[in-house]
Amino acid sequence: MKVLVTGAHGKVGRALVPALMRAGHDVRANDLTRPQWDRLVDPRQATDYVQADLTDAGACYALVRGCDAVVHTAAIPQPIHNAPHVVIGTNLMATFNVLEAAIAAGVKRFVNFSSETVPGFLFAYRGFEPDYLPIDEEHPIRPQDPYATSKWFGELLMERAPERADIAAISIRPCWVQDVGSYERNLGPIVRDPSVLVENYCSYVDVYDLCEATVLAVESDLPGHEVVYVASPDTIGGHPLEEIVRRYHGHHRVELRPLERPDASAIDSSKARRLLGWEPKRSWRDYLDEEGRLKPGVAEPW
């Protein structure tokens, strides 16, 4: 298929473009950054790259033309470094414009990148606890911040799209995405001490596992719209989830549902495994030692 990947120069996009190409797809890459005018020498880069601002509806129509599928990863990824109206305005209008363009172009499959923040407790202005852990797709949604709200609204756009067009959509909610370059910096301190950062209860996902889930979503024949969480099955550092929740958060009212393992992730990805056939293959342990230091010789898997 001809697959458009928005946000191709981001953490996910950089890994996703070669993953799709290895799977035999022809990729059109998009981002705000300028093209490379010289001949490409890296075989992992898509030769079809279009620089475009997705808040420009006309640019989106030109961008999507000729594509069979769209993977929309482009977004402002947090609510804390931009004004609220910029976050929600950029993310929501970009999703709306790309989806409208995809419908007009006759695209049959749309993979929308949503977020683990959609339930609302991660960036809440007035903090609250989740109803239960591990979180799954049935958990109530109560976003307060502009980022989580924009991602939730994006899911609502996907939900309605198959009712008015011959398009099917999958919204992926990845948790904290890590790659070779970020494992030690982001996760190393948490491996050593889970009190350093536990807002999402030490959950994460390996970007290369996430890319495999995305390829499966692109190739899926699921009808309508489905929402799936994608997370690694363990906690950062292998810390027991109950200890993280009770000791470090002091959350004694959160219902802890049965766990497959003591260090199970706070995110339940069983729906992605069931519907897409996705199986995570990588752990923080493949990259870091027990002190959170990058192991010698660790490199990207491709």
C-alpha positions as CSV (number, residue, x, y, z in Angstrom):
1,M,0.0,0.0,0.0
2,K,0.9,3.6,-0.3
3,V,1.0,4.8,3.3
4,L,1.2,8.4,4.5
5,V,3.0,8.9,7.8
6,T,2.5,12.3,9.4
7,G,5.0,13.4,12.0
8,A,7.7,11.3,10.2
9,H,10.6,13.1,11.9
10,G,9.3,12.5,15.4
11,K,10.4,9.7,17.8
12,V,7.7,7.4,16.5
13,G,7.8,8.5,12.9
14,R,11.6,8.0,12.6
15,A,11.2,4.3,13.5
16,L,7.8,3.8,11.8
17,V,8.9,4.8,8.3
18,P,11.5,2.1,7.9
19,A,9.2,-0.4,9.6
20,L,6.6,0.1,7.0
21,M,9.1,0.0,4.2
22,R,10.5,-3.3,5.5
23,A,6.9,-4.6,5.5
24,G,6.7,-3.9,1.8
25,H,4.8,-0.6,1.8
26,D,5.5,2.5,-0.2
27,V,5.7,5.4,2.3
28,R,5.0,9.1,1.9
29,A,6.5,10.9,4.8
30,N,5.4,14.3,6.2
31,D,6.5,16.7,8.8
32,L,7.0,20.4,9.4
33,T,10.8,20.2,8.9
34,R,12.3,20.9,5.5
35,P,13.1,18.2,2.9
36,Q,16.6,16.9,2.2
37,W,17.4,18.3,-1.2
38,D,20.4,16.1,-1.8
39,R,20.1,12.4,-2.8
40,L,19.1,10.2,0.1
41,V,21.8,7.8,1.2
42,D,20.0,6.2,4.2
43,P,17.8,3.4,2.9
44,R,15.5,3.8,5.9
45,Q,14.3,7.2,4.7
46,A,11.3,7.5,2.5
47,T,12.2,9.2,-0.8
48,D,8.6,10.6,-1.0
49,Y,8.7,13.4,1.6
50,V,6.3,16.3,1.7
51,Q,6.7,19.2,4.0
52,A,3.3,20.5,5.1
53,D,1.5,22.2,8.0
54,L,-1.4,20.0,8.8
55,T,-3.5,22.8,10.2
56,D,-3.7,24.0,6.5
57,A,-6.6,22.0,5.1
58,G,-5.5,22.5,1.5
59,A,-2.1,21.1,2.2
60,C,-3.7,18.0,3.7
61,Y,-5.8,17.4,0.6
62,A,-2.6,17.6,-1.6
63,L,-0.7,15.4,0.9
64,V,-3.2,12.5,1.1
65,R,-3.9,12.3,-2.6
66,G,-2.9,8.9,-4.0
67,C,-2.5,7.1,-0.6
68,D,-4.2,3.9,0.4
69,A,-3.7,4.3,4.2
70,V,-2.8,7.1,6.7
71,V,-0.9,6.8,9.9
72,H,-1.4,10.1,11.8
73,T,1.4,10.5,14.5
74,A,1.9,14.3,14.1
75,A,1.0,16.3,17.2
76,I,2.3,18.6,19.9
77,P,3.1,15.7,22.4
78,Q,2.4,17.4,25.8
79,P,0.3,20.2,27.3
80,I,3.2,21.8,29.2
81,H,5.4,23.6,26.6
82,N,2.8,25.4,24.6
83,A,-0.2,27.6,25.4
84,P,-3.4,25.6,25.8
85,H,-5.1,27.1,22.7
86,V,-2.0,26.2,20.6
87,V,-2.0,22.6,21.8
88,I,-5.7,21.9,21.3
89,G,-6.0,24.0,18.2
90,T,-3.0,22.4,16.5
91,N,-3.7,18.8,17.4
92,L,-7.4,18.8,16.8
93,M,-7.4,20.8,13.5
94,A,-4.5,18.6,12.2
95,T,-6.4,15.4,12.9
96,F,-9.7,16.9,11.5
97,N,-8.0,18.1,8.3
98,V,-6.0,14.9,7.6
99,L,-9.1,12.8,8.2
100,E,-11.3,14.9,5.9
101,A,-8.6,14.7,3.2
102,A,-8.4,11.0,3.7
103,I,-12.1,10.5,3.3
104,A,-12.2,12.7,0.2
105,A,-9.3,10.7,-1.3
106,G,-11.0,7.4,-0.7
107,V,-8.5,6.2,1.9
108,K,-9.7,2.9,3.4
109,R,-7.6,2.6,6.6
110,F,-6.7,5.4,9.1
111,V,-4.5,4.7,12.0
112,N,-4.8,7.6,14.5
113,F,-2.2,8.1,17.3
114,S,-4.1,8.9,20.4
115,S,-2.6,8.8,23.9
116,E,-2.5,7.1,27.3
117,T,-3.4,10.5,28.8
118,V,-7.0,10.3,27.5
119,P,-8.5,9.1,30.8
120,G,-7.4,12.5,32.1
121,F,-5.5,11.9,35.4
122,L,-1.9,12.3,34.1
123,F,-2.0,16.1,33.4
124,A,-5.1,16.9,35.4
125,Y,-5.4,20.5,36.8
126,R,-7.2,19.0,39.8
127,G,-5.6,15.7,40.4
128,F,-7.6,12.5,40.7
129,E,-6.9,8.8,40.8
130,P,-7.9,6.3,38.2
131,D,-10.8,4.1,39.0
132,Y,-8.8,0.9,38.6
133,L,-5.5,-0.5,37.3
134,P,-4.4,-1.8,35.0
135,I,-6.1,0.8,32.8
136,D,-8.0,-0.6,29.8
137,E,-10.1,0.8,27.0
138,E,-13.3,0.7,29.1
139,H,-12.0,3.1,31.8
140,P,-14.0,6.3,32.1
141,I,-12.6,9.3,30.2
142,R,-12.3,12.6,32.2
143,P,-9.7,14.8,30.5
144,Q,-9.0,18.3,31.9
145,D,-5.9,19.4,30.0
146,P,-5.8,20.5,26.3
147,Y,-3.5,17.6,25.2
148,A,-5.7,14.8,26.5
149,T,-8.8,16.6,25.4
150,S,-7.4,17.0,21.9
151,K,-6.6,13.3,21.7
152,W,-10.0,12.3,23.0
153,F,-11.7,14.5,20.4
154,G,-9.6,12.9,17.8
155,E,-10.9,9.5,18.8
156,L,-14.5,10.9,18.5
157,L,-13.7,12.0,15.0
158,M,-12.5,8.5,14.2
159,E,-15.6,7.0,15.8
160,R,-17.9,8.8,13.5
161,A,-15.9,8.6,10.3
162,P,-17.0,5.0,9.3
163,E,-20.6,6.0,9.6
164,R,-20.3,8.5,6.8
165,A,-17.6,7.0,4.6
166,D,-16.0,3.8,3.4
167,I,-13.1,4.1,5.9
168,A,-12.0,2.1,8.9
169,A,-10.0,3.5,11.8
170,I,-7.9,2.3,14.7
171,S,-6.8,4.7,17.4
172,I,-3.7,3.6,19.2
173,R,-3.1,4.8,22.7
174,P,0.7,4.4,23.3
175,C,2.1,5.1,26.7
176,W,5.5,6.7,27.3
177,V,7.5,5.9,24.1
178,Q,11.2,5.0,24.4
179,D,13.9,4.4,21.8
180,V,17.6,3.6,22.0
181,G,18.5,7.2,22.4
182,S,16.1,7.8,25.3
183,Y,16.1,4.7,27.5
184,E,19.0,5.7,29.7
185,R,18.1,9.4,29.9
186,N,14.4,8.8,30.6
187,L,14.2,5.5,32.3
188,G,17.6,5.1,34.0
189,P,16.7,7.2,37.0
190,I,13.5,5.3,37.5
191,V,15.2,1.9,37.3
192,R,17.3,3.1,40.3
193,D,14.5,4.8,42.2
194,P,10.8,4.6,41.3
195,S,10.0,7.7,43.3
196,V,11.8,9.8,40.7
197,L,8.9,9.8,38.2
198,V,5.9,7.6,38.6
199,E,3.0,9.8,37.2
200,N,2.0,7.0,34.9
201,Y,2.9,4.2,37.4
202,C,6.2,3.4,35.6
203,S,4.6,2.3,32.3
204,Y,6.3,2.7,29.0
205,V,6.4,1.2,25.5
206,D,9.4,0.4,23.2
207,V,9.1,2.4,20.0
208,Y,10.0,-0.7,17.9
209,D,7.3,-2.8,19.4
210,L,4.9,0.2,18.9
211,C,5.9,0.3,15.2
212,E,5.1,-3.4,14.9
213,A,1.7,-2.8,16.3
214,T,1.2,0.1,13.9
215,V,2.1,-2.0,10.9
216,L,-0.4,-4.6,12.0
217,A,-3.0,-1.9,12.4
218,V,-2.3,-0.6,8.9
219,E,-2.7,-4.1,7.5
220,S,-5.7,-5.0,9.6
221,D,-9.2,-5.6,8.1
222,L,-11.0,-4.6,11.3
223,P,-14.2,-2.7,10.4
224,G,-15.5,0.5,12.0
225,H,-13.3,2.1,14.7
226,E,-11.4,0.5,17.5
227,V,-9.3,2.0,20.3
228,V,-6.3,0.0,21.6
229,Y,-3.7,0.6,24.2
230,V,-0.1,-0.4,23.4
231,A,2.3,-0.7,26.3
232,S,5.2,-2.9,27.3
233,P,4.0,-5.7,29.7
234,D,6.3,-4.7,32.6
235,T,7.0,-1.7,34.7
236,I,10.1,0.5,34.3
237,G,12.8,-1.1,36.5
238,G,10.6,-4.2,37.2
239,H,9.2,-2.5,40.3
240,P,6.0,-4.2,41.6
241,L,2.9,-2.3,40.5
242,E,1.1,-2.5,43.8
243,E,4.1,-1.0,45.6
244,I,4.3,1.8,43.1
245,V,0.6,2.6,43.5
246,R,0.4,2.3,47.3
247,R,3.9,3.4,48.5
248,Y,4.9,6.0,46.0
249,H,1.6,7.5,45.1
250,G,-0.2,6.8,48.4
251,H,-3.2,5.7,46.3
252,H,-5.0,3.3,48.6
253,R,-8.4,3.6,47.0
254,V,-7.4,2.6,43.5
255,E,-8.8,-0.9,42.7
256,L,-5.9,-3.2,41.6
257,R,-7.3,-5.9,39.4
258,P,-5.7,-9.3,39.0
259,L,-2.2,-9.0,37.5
260,E,-0.4,-11.4,35.2
261,R,2.9,-10.7,37.1
262,P,3.9,-8.6,40.1
263,D,5.7,-6.0,37.9
264,A,2.8,-5.9,35.4
265,S,2.3,-2.6,33.5
266,A,-0.4,-0.2,34.7
267,I,-1.7,-0.4,31.1
268,D,-3.6,-3.4,29.8
269,S,-2.7,-4.1,26.2
270,S,-4.7,-7.3,25.8
271,K,-7.1,-5.8,23.3
272,A,-4.2,-5.0,20.9
273,R,-3.0,-8.5,21.3
274,R,-6.4,-10.0,20.7
275,L,-7.5,-7.8,17.7
276,L,-4.2,-7.2,16.0
277,G,-2.2,-10.2,17.0
278,W,0.5,-7.9,18.5
279,E,3.1,-9.4,20.9
280,P,5.7,-7.1,22.5
281,K,9.2,-8.4,22.1
282,R,11.3,-5.8,23.9
283,S,11.9,-4.7,27.5
284,W,13.9,-2.0,29.2
285,R,16.1,-4.9,30.3
286,D,17.3,-5.3,26.7
287,Y,18.8,-1.8,26.9
288,L,19.7,-1.0,30.5
289,D,21.4,-2.9,33.3
290,E,20.1,-3.1,36.8
291,E,21.6,0.3,37.6
292,G,19.8,1.9,34.7
293,R,22.9,2.3,32.5
294,L,22.9,1.6,28.8
295,K,24.4,-1.8,28.0
296,P,27.4,-1.8,25.7
297,G,26.7,-2.5,22.0
298,V,23.0,-1.6,22.2
299,A,21.7,-0.4,18.8
300,E,18.5,0.1,16.9
301,P,17.1,-3.3,15.7
302,W,17.4,-2.2,12.1
